[in-house]
Amino acid sequence: MRFLSLSIQAFGPFADKQVIDFQELGNSPLFLIDGPTGAGKSSILHAICFALYGETTDEARKDFAVRSDNANDDVLTQVELTFSLRDKRYRITRTPTQVRPAKRGDGFTEEKASAHFCQYLDDGSEVTLVAKKKKDADDMIREIIGLSVEQFRQVMVLPQGKFRELLLAKSDARQSILSTLFQTQVYQKIEQILKDKAALIKGDYEQLQEMINQALAEAEVQELSQLDSRHQQQTDLVKRLTEQKQQLEKDRQQAIIAYQDGKKLAQDFTEYARLQHAQSEHLQRQQEMAAEQQKLMQAEQAARIEPGFKALQSQQADIKQLQRQIAESKQQEAKSAQQLKQHEAQLTTAQQQHQQRQPLLDRQQQLANFQETLAGFDVIQQQCQQKHAAEQDARQNIVQAKAKIDEYSTRVKKGEALIHSLQQNVDKLPDAIEQQAVLEQQLSLSRQLQQLVVQGKQLNQDIGRQQQQVSQCQKALEAENNALMTLEFKWHSSQAAILAAQLNPGDACPVCGSVEHPAPAEHDNNHETVNKSMIQAQRQRCEEQQQALQSVQVGLATIQRELEVCESQQQQLGKEQQVSGVKIASLAEIEQALCENRKMINECKADQQNLLKASDKLQAMQLESQRLATNLQQLEQLLPDLVAASATAQMKLADTEKGLPEQFRDKSVLDKAIKENQQALALLDSQLAEAQQRFQQASQNFSAIASKKTTQLQHLQQLQNKLQLLQQQWQQQLAASNFVDQDDFTQACLDEFSLRRLQQDVNEYQQHAKTLADNLQLLAQRLNEKSAPDLAALQSNLDNVDGRYQLLDKELSQAAISLANSGNLLKRIEQYQTRQQEHRENYEVIGTLANAASGKGKVRVSLERFVLADILDNVLSIASQRLHIMSKGQYRLVRQAEEQQKRNVTAGLDLAVDDAHTGKVRPVATLSGGESFMASLALALALSEVVQQRSGGIELDTLFIDEGFGSLDQESLQLAINTLIDLQSTGRTIGVISHVNELKEQMAQRIDVRNDGSGSKVQLIAV
């Protein structure tokens, strides 16, 4: 991660906007941030941290505390940082919560904190990642950079008073930092997965045991053996009861058959007695049925001659009905004649009234003429109103046009005055541009003539030789590091076998704590055994090679810087020869003049743009004024014609009103009069038509009734002739029958239903007598030589056998249910035990691994902390190299011995210092202020280097150090500076904040911060 530029406004001591372009300091620079106390050196670090995380490097500074007291109220506090990370460029702009003047009124309002985060694309455009929300920007920054604000303060920014925090952090805090830096969260996940898996297996095992206990409780036993014994007893009982039930089933079937046979024989005896009684009752109706049979014979004879009698009666009824109809027709004929006479008189009256409709026709024509006149009247009246309205509109438009012309005249005069003022300012632009070129040329010469000329040829030769040595050292260091990584891998792989070889039967495992060792690890005989001394020796070789590489790199960096100075001075001398005679002033004076001249140019350009806009606007107003004058002239010319047209329309309207009565000038009144006249004419026409229709209908009715009466009289004569013929035929049929007279025939007649009913009764009587005789004969043959059975004795025997069968069946059902329940319980318990065994086997593996990974075994160190301890050893090895140099061979950083730490899972990451003068290892808290600074610096640099080596996903290309150098003596200070130079030569950007003059002398590139009372200012000095 590299910082490209920083913009600060109304932040801390900076009242005005200050911009720091870190790219002007060069690629991977080592620079100094210099200035008097209170000028705002540390505020630059505060601003960087605030831009990224919304917090400063000082936790006590909150939103309102970061605002500059020297800033104007209308200037918002704002910090903007541009940085690059993994070949991508980002820009974040933050504003804290602050009070600003209200946009309306004289009061103040609170401006909420906001953050705008964007990314630059390859084509130079930018895409917004977070528009405004502070929380979203905080989350995305942490995700992209990979560090929290606390970790950023400890690894990339070492703020004033914070050097000792990383060095003296507790083991838990140090684990959090290292875990984030080296991405070891995967080991935490492994620990949690194993823990969750073991807990799940253990929970399932306990749940199965609970289910087994619940099953035994259902059986009301305490042990499984009791349930097995009960199940065997229930099996024997069911077998014995089943055999008894089979024997009783045979006895029960025999009793049922005996009872059913006896019951059937008793039913036959009962049926024989019933049939005898029924036959006796049937014979008692024999005489009654003989009389019915005689009645049936007479009815059948009467039915054969009945059609002739019915035809005679029907003819007589038709004659009577026709005589009634003839009487009714005569009455209708008299009534119709009277109605015809009345309708004839009404027709005569209607014809007389219809002849009097001529006055109505004349009035209809008159009203139609009025209607036509009224239609033209409305048009004339509307035209008159339109002409009058046009006249009034023209007069009003004339008044408005005159007012508009006066307004535009005033605005044109003001525009001409503004253009004259802007033109005076624009005339100054050429002189300002010429002055700008002169000032920029002076600034360029002043920046180039900063250093003396040195020889370059010898430096180029020295650089070539030094680069060859650097390449050789890098290859050698890479080979030694690869060898070290191989040895470490082999050593870690062999630790399990070493521990397993030391185990004795019954001893607790130092990893998992188990006393059982089913599969101990074994040595791989194909590879050489690696011990700790081999690793320490290889690490010593790596450290020696690293020191050699750093020494060569320091020499190379020194020569390269001398060469850059030489080349720069040669270029400046060449330009000075080309532009001789130009006055050279100080950088501050030129920059101040440039700033003021650039401000004047911007103002002139702005006035130039405003002049163009004002000219265009003035021209538009002049054109509009001319257009309004033309429109006014046209309106004044048109007004006399409009007045004459309005007067003509009024005269035409008056002439039209004379030819139309006043009561008919209302269209609704005229329409009503026309409608009433039309209704009167229609009424006379409808009355005549109705009278004609009624007379015609009455005449038709009279003719129809007379024709109907004549037809009825003719039909009556025909029916009377046919009646005489039917009477003769009936007398002949009656004389030929066995009936004495017509009354005897009438008594013998029966209707069709009664005849069929009588015939059915006779047939049923005869059939029932035959059926009774046949059934009696069959039963007599079946019961021959048999006696009636004792049903009570048979029923008693069946009830006795069936009762014993039901009791036994119930007992067997209960025994079978109990047997099935105990069998199901045994089957369930067996399944539970099988699953328990599987969980027990799994827990022996997973549970042991989970305890070992979480630090609950004999070795009370978690898996992640074990891995971090190994990484920390590597970090401390590199840090000790630098600390050993800076402390003149006195100190090295080491991990505190685990046996001296607390025996818990948080042990393993505590630090100590190895003092070569005393030969003892003591806590880092015992170091002095200067010693703590050197140890913290060495630790931070080592962390950065190891992170880069292991590609932990986090780029630490920049480091800021705030104060601390003042606590070092001259020799230690030089050693610390050499360490920073070595680090900078590897491509790191390092910024140092300090008052120490020796640093200012050795660091040509710096950022000067000065405070003039109105706010601090920033100036970059880059070579």
C-alpha positions, 0 to 999 in steps of 0.5 A: 500500500502506497500513499500518492497524495493527501489533501487537508482542509480545516483539519487540526492546525491546517486552516486552509487547504494543503496538498501533499503529493508524495509522488514528488518525493520519488519512488519508495522514498525515505523522507522526513516530516520536519517542523517546530513543536505544535506546527502539525507534523503528527496531524499529517498522520492523524489525517491519513488515519482519519481518511482511511478509518474515520479515526485519528492515530490518537483515540482521544480525538473525535469528530469535533476535536479534529476541526481547525480553530483557525478555519472560517465558519463556511469552510468544511473540514475535509481530508482526501487521500489517494493511494494504490494497493495491488496495482489499483488506485483509490481515492477516499474523501471524508468529512467529520461531524461538524457545525456549519452556517445554515443555508437559510437564516443566520444560525448554524446546523450540524453537518453529519459525517460522510465518506466518498470512496472511489476507484480509478480505472485503467482508462483514467475514469473513476467508479464510485464504490461508496457514495456517502455512508460512513459505515459502508466506507469503513467496512470496505476499507477494512476489507480492501486493506485487511487491517483494522484501525488498531492494527493499522496504528501498530503496523503501518503507523507508529504514532507518538507515544505508541511505540511500546504497544505492539512490543508490550501487547498482551498475548491475546492482543498480539495473537489478533494482530498476527492472525490478521497479518498472516491470515491464520484464521483458517486454523481457528476455523479448523479448531471450531469445526473440530470442536463443533463436530466433537460436541455434535457427536457427544450430544448425539451419543448422550441423546441416544443414551437418553432414548435408551433410558426412556425405552427402559422407563416405558417398559418399567424396568431398570436394566436391559436383562430384565426386559430380555427375561420378560420378553422370553416369558411373554413368548412362552405364554403366547405359545401356550394360549395359542394352543388352547385357543385352537382346541376351543375353536374346534369345540365351538364350531361343533356347538354352533353346528348342533344349535343351527341344525336344531333351530332349523328343525324347530322352524319347520315344525312351526311353519307346518302348524302355521300353514294348517291354520292359514288353510283353515282360514282360507276355506272360510271365504269360499262362499264369499268368493263364489258371489264375487265370481258371479258378479265378475261374469255379469260385469264382463257381459255389460262391458261388451255392450257398454260402447254403444251406450256410451256413444248414445250418451256422448251424442246427447251431451254434444247436442246440449252443449251446441244448443247453449253455444247458439244461445250465446251467439244470438246474444253476441250478435245483438251486442255487436250491432249496438257497438257498430252503431256507436262507432259509426257516430264517433267516426262522423264526429272525428271527420268533422273535427279533422276538417278544422286543422288549417289554422294550426298549419298556418301557425306552424309555418310562421313559427318555422320562419321565426326559428330560421331568423333566430339561428342567424340572430345567434351568429350575429350576436356572437360575431358582435361579441367577438369584435368587441373582445378583439377591440378590448384585447388590442387596447390591453396589449398596447398598454402591456407592450409599452410597459415591457419596452420601458423595462427592457430599456432599463435592463439594456442600460445596466447590461452595457455598464456591466460589459464595460466593467468586465472588459476592463478586467479582461484587458489585463489577461495578456499581461498576466499570462506573460508574467505567468510564463516568466515566473514558471521559468524562474521556478524551474531554474530555482528547483534545479540549482540545489546541489553541487556537481559530482563526478558520474563516471566513477559512480556508474562503474561502482554501481555495476560492481555493487549490483553484481554483489547484490544479485549474488547475495540475493541468490545465496539468501534465497537458497538459504531460505529455501533450505530453512523452509525445508528443514522447518517442514521436516521438523514439524512433520517429525514432532508427532513421531518424536512425541509418540516414541517417548510414550509409555503404555498408560502414560497421558499423551502430551497432545490430547491427554489420552492414555490409550495410543492405538496408532502412534506416529512413526518416523519416516526412515526415508528422510533424515531426522531434523533436530532443533540445532540444525534449524538454529544453525540454518537460521544463523546462516540465513541471518548472516547472509541477510546481513551481508545482503543488507550491507551490500544494498546499503552501499548500492543505495548510497551510490545510486543517490550520489549518481542521481544528484550528479545527473540532476546537477548536470541538467541544471547547469545545461539549462542555466547556460541556455537561459542566462540573464534570468533573475533567480529568486527563492522558491517561496517568493516564486511560489507566492508570486505564481499563486497570486498571478494564477489567481489573477489569471483565473479571475480574468478568465472567469470575467472573460466568460462572464463578458461573453455571457453578458454580451449575448444576454445584452444582444438578446435583450436588444432584439427583444426590445426591437420586437416589442416595438414592432409589435406595438406599432402593428397593434396601434395600426390595427386598432381603428379597423377593430373599432369600425368592425365592432360598430358595424356588428352592433348595427347589424344586431339591432336590425335583426332584433326588429324582425323577431318578436321578443318572446321568441328570441329565447330558443327554448320558448320558440322550440316549446311553441313549435312542439305544442303546435305539432302536438295539436296537429298530431292529436287531430290526425290520431283521433280520426285514425282511431275512430276509423279503426274502431268502426272497421273492427266493429263491422268485422266483429258483427259479420263474424258473429252472424256467420258463426251462428248460421254454422252452429244451426246447421251443425245442430240439425246434423247431430239430431239426425245422428242421435235418432240412429244411435238410439235404434242401435242401442235398443237392439243391443240391449234386447239381445243381452241377458239384461231385463232392461237398461237399469239392470244393465246400469247396475251390472256395469263396473269401471275398468279399475274395479273390474281388474281389481275384482278379477285379481281378487278371484285369481289370488284366492284360487292361487293361494289355496293351491300354494297352501296345499302344496307346502303342507304336503312338502312339510309333511314329507320332511317331518315324517318320523321326526320330533321337535328339538330342545333349543334351550339346551343347545343354546346353553351349550353354545353360550358356555363354549363361546364364553370360554373362547372369548376369555381366552382370545382376550387373554391371548390378544393382551399377551401378544400386544405385550410381546410386540411392545417388548419386542419393539423396545428391544429392537429400538434399544439395539438400534440405539446401541449400534448408533452409540457404538458408531458415535463412540468410535468417531468421538475417540478420533474427533474428540481427541483432535478437538481437544488437541487443537483447542489446547485442552491436551497436555500441551496447553497451546491451541493449533492457531497459537502453535502456528503463530508461535512458529511464525513469531519465531521467524519474525523475532529472528529478523527483528533480532538482527536489526535490534542486535545492530542498533543496540551494538550487539547487546539485545535480541528479541525472543519468545518467552519460554513456555514453561515460564508462561501461564499454563493455558491456551493463551500462552506462547506469544509473550516476548522477552529480550535476551541481554548479551551483557548479563547473559539473562532473558528478561521481559521487554517491559524492563527496557528503557525508553530508547531501547523500547523504541529500537525494539519496537522499530525492529519488530515492526520492520520484521513484521512487514518483511515476514508478511511480504515473504509469506504473501499473507494477502496484506501489502505493507509497503509504507511505514510512518514513525512519529518521534522516538529518535530523540531518546537515542544517543548519537551512535544508536541514532546512526545505527537506526538511520542505517536500518531505515536506509537498508529497509528503504532500499528494498522498495519501502516508503518510510516517513519519519517525524522528528526534531533531531537535526541529524535526521534533517542533515541526512534526509534531503527529501522532507516535508516542512510544516510551519505555523504562521499564527493563522494556520499551518502550511506544508512545503515539499522539499524533494531532490 
